[in-house]
Every structure is written in structure tokens, then in C-alpha cells.
Amino acid sequence: MGTSTSKAKKRAQIRLMQKVIFALFALCLIMFVVDVVCVIVLIVKNATSSKSTKVPVISSITSVADTSEASTSETTEATTETTLPAATIKELLADNNLSNDYWGPLPDVAEVKTATHHDVRGIYCAAAAKLDANIELAKKTDINAFVIDLKDETNGVLFNSDNEFAKSMKLWSYKRDSDGNETWKDMGNYVQSLYNLENVVQKCHEAGITVIGRIVCFNDLSLAHNHPEMSIKDESGNSMKFKLEKYHQFANPYDSKVWDFLIDLAVEAINKGVDEIQFDYVRFPTISTKSGEKPYFGPEDSTPTRIDAINRFLQTARRRVQDTYGIPLTADVFGIILSSELDGKLIGQGWSTIGLTGVDAVCPMVYPSHYATNTVLNGKNFDKPDLYPYEIMYNALIMGKDEADQSGFAVVRPYVQAFTASYLGEGKYLSYKNNPEPVKAQIKAIQDAGYSEWILWNASADYSGKYN
């Protein structure tokens, strides 16, 4: 009987051990299944999160956010689309509180793109004029870029633009006789569509030519006449005409709505394939007006200077064009501002600061014919400046050299006279007809002054016999 009891106990113990082992196995199986389910959930969740989170691309000129903030944000689960902070851009010009109060802060750029600089040896080609002949010239010479008018000062928008504001305007011509009588004439649509921009770009690119789209900015008679509220006015609110600007009205460089229009045209041209945007007439008119009144832009104590206005426009345009699309933005300036600070203040072009706005290049128009009789440059007197193409170009550039050597200053790319200024009178001008020497002399002066880029200017885009 004792033996039977002992066997019964052993069997009971075995059954108990079997139950315990089975329970442990079941528990392990449950835990395994739970783990698998959790892993699957995490994978799905992470995949969803990665699709909804945008990753910024930061260029070398952006500043990276504080690392402590970055590490904190990485631990936060993203359940909705994340809005990333705009890239911070380091401006070369000191922050201007008066400008900030007048126009607001400079625009943010979500993703900054670094523009590729073009080493330009170019010619001005008006509204794609003489395109085939100039392409042949480029093939035979070192010319590698064409400046094509997108909008000029008298003919409105010249390419096939779809800009609604431009299409809403009329083109006007203006004449004034010796008695002061004015004649206005409706010339049709402000958007002329004289050429197809995409086709011109394609033709130039096939020939290896960089296309620079030129936009005349504030000297725009038709814009000011269509929208006098966007023109330069006197203190009484009257739109003004400027005697030394052919009595033209000017668009107001202080008006950010004018800025928007110019920038919108630039962006449209970029989308049609241009490689660079060049702003011309980035200035105020000369001081003389028909009425004798002075332009009024606001109270002196709360209104930025004219130089501030032009610099702010270029900074704004650079952010919205160059930094946003990676397309270089350049600006044409009067050659006189390299040697005369006073003239720079009057037209709003400060040589020491305009090249620090972040634009890719500045293009001083150092035409010998544009200097007055007995001009003094760099301590030298020039009785008839047009007769001295090398000396005028060289000494003007040398006078602006210290400012241009500032860290971060834009590339200096002078315009070169390639036309005969017969209007100066007999004995006061050089003939450029079948005479490439004056152009060569100016280019040598540019090189001797330490620069390598240039653009030839001829209003008719005719360079036959002028460059070889």
C-alpha cells in the first residue's frame, strides 16, 4: 500500500510539472505575438511619419538651428505634416531699422539655392535683334552671353508674357514740343510679344550662349501713366515728369508693389529658361522736374534714403529670385557713381553698398561718351572724354577699386561702349564704324584694372566691324 501511494504522488507531481511547462510555453507564445504586433505597428507608424515630414536642404549660406532644439524635435512624434522654419540668410549690409519699419522685414526663403556665376563676355541684343548674325559673331569670337530685353523703358514687355498685371495695361508714347505742349498716344498693348522667349533661349543654348534677361525697372513711362499711384509724386500727390529724363514719369522705387511686378516678370522669364536676370534703371531720376516741385516719399525722420530704397529692392529681389531659384541676379549702375558719391546719393546708387546687396554682379556703364567735357578722373583731366576709351574706363574703375575689393562685394562686370557718339559734335568723338580698336582699348582697361568680364552695348545690336 505504501508503494501504491508513492507512485500516485509521483504521477501527480509529473502532471503538475506538465501544467507549469505548458503555462510557461503559452505565456512565451503570447509575449512573442505581442512583440511581433508592436514591431509591425512601429514600422507602419514610422513609414507614415516619414512620408509626412519634409526634410530641408540647407546651403552653405544658411545658418543651422540650435542643436538642442534639433535634438528635442527628433524625439517628438510627427502625426501631421511638419512646417519647417525658413532658412536664415546672412546679409552683408547692416540691418536697417528705418528700412524695416518702412517696408517690413526682408522675405524669408524656405530653401536657399546657391546661384552658379556666369563668367560673361557678352553683347546687348535688344529684343533678340540680329540674333542669327550675333550668334555667328559669337562662334568666331570669345563672346558667350547675350543680353535680351524682357522689358524696356518705352516699349513695355517685349516677350510673350502671361503676366496679368502687364496684360491689363496700355502702352503709351509721349512727346513734348518746344512750347511745352504734350501729346500722349495710345500705342496698343503693354505686352508686345515681339518674340517667343522659349524659342530664343533654345536657339541661344544650342549655340552655347548664356541668356541674360534685361528688365528696365523704374524708368517706365507707361507703367507710371497707367498707374499714377505707383509713380513718383510731389507732396501734393501729383505724378511728376523729369526734365533730364525726356520729361518721363518714373515708377516709384519706394513702392513695394512696383518691386513685386518686376520680380514677377523675372520669375516668369526664369520659368521660360533664361539663365540670368539683369535689372537696369535701378535708380531714381535726376533731380530736375517739370513742375519745379521736389519728389516726396514721406517724412524725413521716418523715410529711408534713396540709397536705402534701391539697396532694399535689390536685397528683396535677390532673395526672391537668386536665392529662391538659384539664378544669378545682376544690376546695371551709372559709371559716374564710382567717382562721385553725391551723384550716387541723388539717383540712389551707392557704389560702396550696392555691391553688398548680395546680387551676383554689378555692371557699371562706363561709357567714355557719357562723361562731360574736362572731366577729372583719378586726378587726370580729360578735355574730350570720348577720345580716350582706355583712359576713361581704366581710371573710372580704379577710382571704385577700394570699395569693390570689400569682402563679399559683387563681381564687377562693366558695360563697354560699342557705338559712335556723333551727337557730341565734330572733333569730340571717335568713330566705331569698322573700327574695333576703341572696344579693344576699353576691354584692355578692364583687364588692367583687375577685372575679366564685360558686356558690349550697341542700341541696335549691331557689332559688325566693332569687335573681332
Order of alpha helices (4+ residues) and beta strands (2+ residues): alpha-beta-alpha-beta-alpha-beta-alpha-beta-beta-alpha-beta-beta-beta-alpha-beta-alpha-alpha-beta-alpha-beta-alpha-alpha-beta-beta-beta-alpha-alpha-beta-beta-alpha-beta
